[in-house]
Amino acid sequence: MDGARNTSLAVAGVITAIALTACSGDPAPPEHRFDVAPYVNQGHVVDCGAFKAQADAQAVLRADALDPNGLDRDGDGIACPDLPGPTDRKPVHRDFMTDVDGAPIIEPVKPPST
Protein backbone atom coordinates (compact mmCIF):
# COMPACT_ATOMS: atom_id res chain seq x y z
CA MET A 1 0.00 0.00 0.00
CA ASP A 2 2.88 2.38 0.78
CA GLY A 3 4.27 1.82 -2.74
CA ALA A 4 0.98 2.90 -4.34
CA ARG A 5 0.79 5.94 -2.06
CA ASN A 6 4.39 6.93 -2.89
CA THR A 7 3.62 6.56 -6.60
CA SER A 8 0.51 8.75 -6.23
CA LEU A 9 2.52 11.40 -4.36
CA ALA A 10 5.24 11.30 -7.01
CA VAL A 11 2.68 11.71 -9.81
CA ALA A 12 1.02 14.60 -7.95
CA GLY A 13 4.43 16.23 -7.51
CA VAL A 14 5.23 15.93 -11.22
CA ILE A 15 1.85 17.42 -12.17
CA THR A 16 2.38 20.31 -9.76
CA ALA A 17 5.86 20.95 -11.13
CA ILE A 18 4.55 20.99 -14.71
CA ALA A 19 1.74 23.38 -13.77
CA LEU A 20 4.10 25.72 -11.95
CA THR A 21 6.57 25.69 -14.82
CA ALA A 22 3.83 26.48 -17.33
CA CYS A 23 2.54 29.35 -15.21
CA SER A 24 5.92 30.85 -14.42
CA GLY A 25 7.18 31.06 -18.01
CA ASP A 26 7.70 34.24 -19.97
CA PRO A 27 4.62 36.41 -20.22
CA ALA A 28 2.60 36.30 -23.43
CA PRO A 29 4.02 38.38 -26.25
CA PRO A 30 2.61 41.89 -26.40
CA GLU A 31 -0.59 42.28 -28.38
CA HIS A 32 -0.10 43.74 -31.85
CA ARG A 33 -1.21 47.39 -31.71
CA PHE A 34 -1.82 49.73 -34.61
CA ASP A 35 -2.79 53.41 -34.41
CA VAL A 36 -5.90 53.83 -36.57
CA ALA A 37 -6.34 57.56 -35.82
CA PRO A 38 -4.69 58.82 -39.04
CA TYR A 39 -7.10 56.69 -41.11
CA VAL A 40 -10.47 57.14 -39.38
CA ASN A 41 -12.88 60.00 -40.14
CA GLN A 42 -10.52 61.24 -42.85
CA GLY A 43 -12.41 60.05 -45.92
CA HIS A 44 -10.50 58.04 -48.50
CA VAL A 45 -6.85 58.45 -47.51
CA VAL A 46 -5.26 55.02 -48.11
CA ASP A 47 -5.73 51.72 -49.86
CA CYS A 48 -4.50 48.22 -49.07
CA GLY A 49 -1.03 48.96 -50.39
CA ALA A 50 -0.44 51.40 -47.53
CA PHE A 51 -0.46 48.67 -44.88
CA LYS A 52 2.34 46.28 -43.95
CA ALA A 53 0.01 43.70 -42.37
CA GLN A 54 -3.56 42.55 -42.89
CA ALA A 55 -4.29 43.04 -39.18
CA ASP A 56 -3.48 46.76 -39.53
CA ALA A 57 -5.96 47.18 -42.38
CA GLN A 58 -8.52 45.16 -40.42
CA ALA A 59 -8.07 47.48 -37.42
CA VAL A 60 -8.89 50.47 -39.64
CA LEU A 61 -11.98 48.69 -41.02
CA ARG A 62 -13.03 47.75 -37.50
CA ALA A 63 -12.68 51.39 -36.39
CA ASP A 64 -14.75 52.68 -39.35
CA ALA A 65 -17.07 50.03 -40.79
CA LEU A 66 -18.30 52.51 -43.42
CA ASP A 67 -14.95 51.73 -45.10
CA PRO A 68 -14.29 54.99 -46.98
CA ASN A 69 -10.85 53.59 -47.89
CA GLY A 70 -12.32 50.60 -49.72
CA LEU A 71 -10.35 48.05 -47.72
CA ASP A 72 -13.19 45.48 -47.89
CA ARG A 73 -13.99 45.47 -51.60
CA ASP A 74 -15.99 42.25 -51.58
CA GLY A 75 -18.04 43.15 -48.48
CA ASP A 76 -17.15 40.03 -46.49
CA GLY A 77 -15.93 42.03 -43.47
CA ILE A 78 -12.25 41.13 -44.04
CA ALA A 79 -9.93 43.98 -45.05
CA CYS A 80 -7.13 43.43 -47.57
CA PRO A 81 -7.06 39.61 -47.34
CA ASP A 82 -3.94 39.32 -49.53
CA LEU A 83 -1.68 41.26 -47.16
CA PRO A 84 0.86 39.33 -45.04
CA GLY A 85 0.52 38.65 -41.31
CA PRO A 86 -0.12 39.22 -38.63
CA THR A 87 -3.72 38.69 -39.63
CA ASP A 88 -7.13 39.37 -38.12
CA ARG A 89 -9.71 37.27 -39.91
CA LYS A 90 -12.63 38.05 -37.60
CA PRO A 91 -15.15 39.74 -39.94
CA VAL A 92 -16.43 43.23 -39.26
CA HIS A 93 -20.23 43.28 -39.24
CA ARG A 94 -21.52 45.61 -41.91
CA ASP A 95 -25.32 45.72 -42.08
CA PHE A 96 -25.54 48.23 -44.88
CA MET A 97 -24.76 48.30 -48.57
CA THR A 98 -21.94 50.41 -49.96
CA ASP A 99 -21.24 51.75 -53.40
CA VAL A 100 -18.01 51.08 -55.30
CA ASP A 101 -16.14 53.75 -53.30
CA GLY A 102 -17.28 52.33 -49.96
CA ALA A 103 -19.84 55.07 -49.29
CA PRO A 104 -23.01 53.77 -47.60
CA ILE A 105 -26.13 53.45 -49.69
CA ILE A 106 -28.96 54.56 -47.46
CA GLU A 107 -31.79 53.76 -49.84
CA PRO A 108 -31.53 51.02 -52.44
CA VAL A 109 -31.39 52.30 -56.00
CA LYS A 110 -34.63 51.47 -57.77
CA PRO A 111 -34.42 50.43 -61.41
CA PRO A 112 -36.00 52.92 -63.78
CA SER A 113 -39.59 52.15 -64.66
CA THR A 114 -40.21 51.23 -68.27
C-alpha positions as CSV (number, residue, x, y, z in Angstrom):
1,M,0.0,0.0,0.0
2,D,2.9,2.4,0.8
3,G,4.3,1.8,-2.7
4,A,1.0,2.9,-4.3
5,R,0.8,5.9,-2.1
6,N,4.4,6.9,-2.9
7,T,3.6,6.6,-6.6
8,S,0.5,8.7,-6.2
9,L,2.5,11.4,-4.4
10,A,5.2,11.3,-7.0
11,V,2.7,11.7,-9.8
12,A,1.0,14.6,-8.0
13,G,4.4,16.2,-7.5
14,V,5.2,15.9,-11.2
15,I,1.8,17.4,-12.2
16,T,2.4,20.3,-9.8
17,A,5.9,20.9,-11.1
18,I,4.6,21.0,-14.7
19,A,1.7,23.4,-13.8
20,L,4.1,25.7,-11.9
21,T,6.6,25.7,-14.8
22,A,3.8,26.5,-17.3
23,C,2.5,29.4,-15.2
24,S,5.9,30.8,-14.4
25,G,7.2,31.1,-18.0
26,D,7.7,34.2,-20.0
27,P,4.6,36.4,-20.2
28,A,2.6,36.3,-23.4
29,P,4.0,38.4,-26.3
30,P,2.6,41.9,-26.4
31,E,-0.6,42.3,-28.4
32,H,-0.1,43.7,-31.9
33,R,-1.2,47.4,-31.7
34,F,-1.8,49.7,-34.6
35,D,-2.8,53.4,-34.4
36,V,-5.9,53.8,-36.6
37,A,-6.3,57.6,-35.8
38,P,-4.7,58.8,-39.0
39,Y,-7.1,56.7,-41.1
40,V,-10.5,57.1,-39.4
41,N,-12.9,60.0,-40.1
42,Q,-10.5,61.2,-42.9
43,G,-12.4,60.0,-45.9
44,H,-10.5,58.0,-48.5
45,V,-6.8,58.5,-47.5
46,V,-5.3,55.0,-48.1
47,D,-5.7,51.7,-49.9
48,C,-4.5,48.2,-49.1
49,G,-1.0,49.0,-50.4
50,A,-0.4,51.4,-47.5
51,F,-0.5,48.7,-44.9
52,K,2.3,46.3,-43.9
53,A,0.0,43.7,-42.4
54,Q,-3.6,42.5,-42.9
55,A,-4.3,43.0,-39.2
56,D,-3.5,46.8,-39.5
57,A,-6.0,47.2,-42.4
58,Q,-8.5,45.2,-40.4
59,A,-8.1,47.5,-37.4
60,V,-8.9,50.5,-39.6
61,L,-12.0,48.7,-41.0
62,R,-13.0,47.7,-37.5
63,A,-12.7,51.4,-36.4
64,D,-14.8,52.7,-39.4
65,A,-17.1,50.0,-40.8
66,L,-18.3,52.5,-43.4
67,D,-15.0,51.7,-45.1
68,P,-14.3,55.0,-47.0
69,N,-10.9,53.6,-47.9
70,G,-12.3,50.6,-49.7
71,L,-10.4,48.0,-47.7
72,D,-13.2,45.5,-47.9
73,R,-14.0,45.5,-51.6
74,D,-16.0,42.2,-51.6
75,G,-18.0,43.1,-48.5
76,D,-17.1,40.0,-46.5
77,G,-15.9,42.0,-43.5
78,I,-12.3,41.1,-44.0
79,A,-9.9,44.0,-45.1
80,C,-7.1,43.4,-47.6
81,P,-7.1,39.6,-47.3
82,D,-3.9,39.3,-49.5
83,L,-1.7,41.3,-47.2
84,P,0.9,39.3,-45.0
85,G,0.5,38.7,-41.3
86,P,-0.1,39.2,-38.6
87,T,-3.7,38.7,-39.6
88,D,-7.1,39.4,-38.1
89,R,-9.7,37.3,-39.9
90,K,-12.6,38.1,-37.6
91,P,-15.1,39.7,-39.9
92,V,-16.4,43.2,-39.3
93,H,-20.2,43.3,-39.2
94,R,-21.5,45.6,-41.9
95,D,-25.3,45.7,-42.1
96,F,-25.5,48.2,-44.9
97,M,-24.8,48.3,-48.6
98,T,-21.9,50.4,-50.0
99,D,-21.2,51.7,-53.4
100,V,-18.0,51.1,-55.3
101,D,-16.1,53.8,-53.3
102,G,-17.3,52.3,-50.0
103,A,-19.8,55.1,-49.3
104,P,-23.0,53.8,-47.6
105,I,-26.1,53.4,-49.7
106,I,-29.0,54.6,-47.5
107,E,-31.8,53.8,-49.8
108,P,-31.5,51.0,-52.4
109,V,-31.4,52.3,-56.0
110,K,-34.6,51.5,-57.8
111,P,-34.4,50.4,-61.4
112,P,-36.0,52.9,-63.8
113,S,-39.6,52.1,-64.7
114,T,-40.2,51.2,-68.3
